[in-house]
Amino acid sequence: MSLEVFEAVKALLPPTTRVHLFEAKLSSPPALADFPYVVLHGGFGTAVSGERDNRSSDDLPDQVAYLIRCTVVATSKDGLNHLVGVARSALNRQRPVVPGWSFSKLRQVEVLTAEPDNRISIDTLNPLYAVDEYPFMAYRA
């Protein structure tokens, strides 16, 4: 189910937003046309099944705790600011949709403010990035 959850979170973002799952797929070498973009990444969730004192290894999980990270990357401060606003407006306090599951609301937590990415350079330009986390719960419907 984890990939379905990432796809469902991706679907919350506007279709005009370039979104990568788990890692950015950039040109080699990176080009200006690769930017701006969002990367959704994180773990596959922590599943819980059964009652606290009555759990079994063969239970189907009935709850899953997720923490999805949203890295926003752009080539300018204005571009980064704009895309951070787009991503936060689309994701914060929203609920992904996956058949058979219901979700708590995603709650935005800022992890890293704008930083230059010194590992990537395009001519003399280093892109900027910011990272938010969105913790939420999934419950079997």
C-alpha positions as CSV (number, residue, x, y, z in Angstrom):
1,M,0.0,0.0,0.0
2,S,2.9,2.4,0.6
3,L,3.4,3.3,-3.1
4,E,-0.3,4.0,-3.4
5,V,-0.1,6.5,-0.5
6,F,2.8,8.3,-2.1
7,E,0.8,8.4,-5.4
8,A,-2.2,9.7,-3.5
9,V,-0.2,12.5,-1.9
10,K,1.3,13.3,-5.3
11,A,-2.3,13.6,-6.7
12,L,-3.0,16.4,-4.2
13,L,-0.5,18.7,-5.9
14,P,-1.6,20.7,-9.0
15,P,-1.0,18.8,-12.3
16,T,1.2,21.7,-13.4
17,T,3.7,20.9,-10.7
18,R,6.6,18.7,-11.6
19,V,6.7,16.0,-8.9
20,H,9.2,13.2,-8.5
21,L,8.7,10.3,-6.1
22,F,11.6,9.3,-3.9
23,E,14.3,11.0,-5.9
24,A,14.6,13.7,-8.6
25,K,15.2,12.5,-12.1
26,L,17.4,15.2,-13.6
27,S,19.2,15.5,-16.9
28,S,22.9,14.6,-16.9
29,P,24.3,17.2,-16.4
30,P,21.3,19.0,-14.8
31,A,19.8,21.7,-16.9
32,L,17.6,24.8,-16.1
33,A,14.7,23.0,-17.8
34,D,14.7,20.4,-14.9
35,F,13.6,23.1,-12.4
36,P,11.5,23.8,-10.4
37,Y,10.3,20.5,-8.9
38,V,9.1,18.8,-5.8
39,V,10.3,15.4,-4.5
40,L,8.0,13.4,-2.2
41,H,10.1,10.9,-0.2
42,G,10.2,9.2,3.2
43,G,9.6,5.8,4.7
44,F,7.0,3.3,4.0
45,G,5.2,3.8,7.3
46,T,5.0,1.9,10.6
47,A,2.1,-0.6,10.6
48,V,0.2,-1.6,13.7
49,S,-2.3,-4.4,13.8
50,G,-4.6,-5.8,16.4
51,E,-5.1,-4.7,20.0
52,R,-2.0,-3.8,22.0
53,D,-2.0,-7.0,24.1
54,N,-3.4,-9.2,21.3
55,R,-1.1,-8.7,18.3
56,S,-0.1,-11.5,16.0
57,S,2.5,-11.6,13.2
58,D,-0.1,-12.7,10.7
59,D,-2.5,-9.8,11.4
60,L,-3.3,-7.4,8.6
61,P,-2.3,-3.8,9.6
62,D,-5.2,-1.7,10.6
63,Q,-3.2,1.5,11.2
64,V,-0.1,2.9,9.5
65,A,1.8,6.0,10.7
66,Y,3.4,7.9,7.8
67,L,5.9,10.7,7.6
68,I,6.3,12.0,4.1
69,R,8.9,14.6,3.3
70,C,8.4,17.2,0.6
71,T,11.6,18.7,-0.8
72,V,11.0,21.8,-3.0
73,V,13.7,22.8,-5.4
74,A,14.0,26.0,-7.6
75,T,16.7,28.1,-9.2
76,S,15.7,31.4,-7.5
77,K,14.4,32.7,-4.1
78,D,11.2,33.9,-5.8
79,G,10.7,30.5,-7.5
80,L,11.3,28.6,-4.3
81,N,9.0,30.8,-2.4
82,H,6.3,30.4,-5.0
83,L,6.6,26.6,-5.2
84,V,6.8,26.2,-1.4
85,G,3.5,28.1,-1.2
86,V,1.9,25.9,-3.9
87,A,3.0,22.7,-2.2
88,R,1.9,23.8,1.3
89,S,-1.5,25.0,0.0
90,A,-2.0,21.7,-1.8
91,L,-0.9,19.4,1.0
92,N,-1.4,21.0,4.4
93,R,-4.5,19.8,6.2
94,Q,-5.6,17.6,3.2
95,R,-6.3,13.9,3.2
96,P,-4.9,11.5,0.6
97,V,-7.4,9.1,-1.0
98,V,-6.6,5.3,-1.2
99,P,-9.5,2.8,-1.6
100,G,-10.0,0.8,1.7
101,W,-8.2,3.4,3.9
102,S,-9.1,6.6,5.6
103,F,-6.5,9.2,6.6
104,S,-5.9,11.8,9.2
105,K,-5.0,15.3,7.8
106,L,-1.5,15.9,6.7
107,R,0.1,18.5,9.0
108,Q,3.0,20.6,7.6
109,V,6.1,20.9,9.7
110,E,9.1,22.9,8.4
111,V,12.3,21.0,8.6
112,L,14.7,23.0,6.5
113,T,14.4,26.6,5.3
114,A,15.9,27.7,2.0
115,E,19.4,26.4,1.5
116,P,21.6,26.3,-1.6
117,D,22.3,22.9,-3.0
118,N,26.1,23.0,-3.5
119,R,26.1,19.5,-5.0
120,I,24.4,20.7,-8.2
121,S,25.5,23.6,-10.4
122,I,24.2,24.9,-13.6
123,D,26.8,27.3,-15.0
124,T,27.4,29.5,-12.0
125,L,24.0,28.8,-10.4
126,N,23.2,26.5,-7.4
127,P,19.6,25.6,-6.9
128,L,17.8,26.3,-3.6
129,Y,15.8,23.8,-1.7
130,A,13.5,23.6,1.4
131,V,12.1,20.6,3.2
132,D,8.8,20.1,4.9
133,E,7.5,17.0,6.7
134,Y,3.9,15.8,6.7
135,P,3.1,13.3,9.5
136,F,-0.3,11.5,9.2
137,M,-2.1,8.3,10.0
138,A,-3.9,5.7,7.8
139,Y,-6.8,3.7,9.1
140,R,-8.3,0.6,7.5
141,A,-11.8,1.6,6.4
